[in-house]
Amino acid sequence: MSRQKASPESILLPEKEQESIAQLAEILSRESAQPKLVTSNGEEIIIPESVCNILHQAVEAMASDEAVSIVRYNRELTTQQAANILNVSRPFLVKLLDEESIPYIKVGSHRRIRFKDLIIYKEQRDSKRRKLLDQLIEMTEEAGLYSDEKA
């Protein structure tokens, strides 16, 4: 059964909610905070950590005056969807699959990438890029080609 997805809708922070969002961001940033939802009849429900993480990211973005969207993905992605998430071309993604950089499965003649595997690859790629950039900055500083001081 195919599930139709709603198109993502960006949410902007209304001015009248700025103070509440700022308070919520401060509460969610506390490590010891265990948020819970309290219904109108007093029933308390602890917010699961995974939901709390999403809420924290959304509230932080809104407090920084950024628009927020939530995009839902199936557990298995097409090569085009995966390429879009990585911000690469589809042929480049297919090359990564052929090189076995990202695991995939075949459904008929089509390749499918598990969302979890794609995110693992993306996090590893981003971490490697950050380390290489840090090394490059360190090398340029040692060579006297880069200075943090303002002229």
Disulfide bonds with the S-S distance in Angstrom:
none
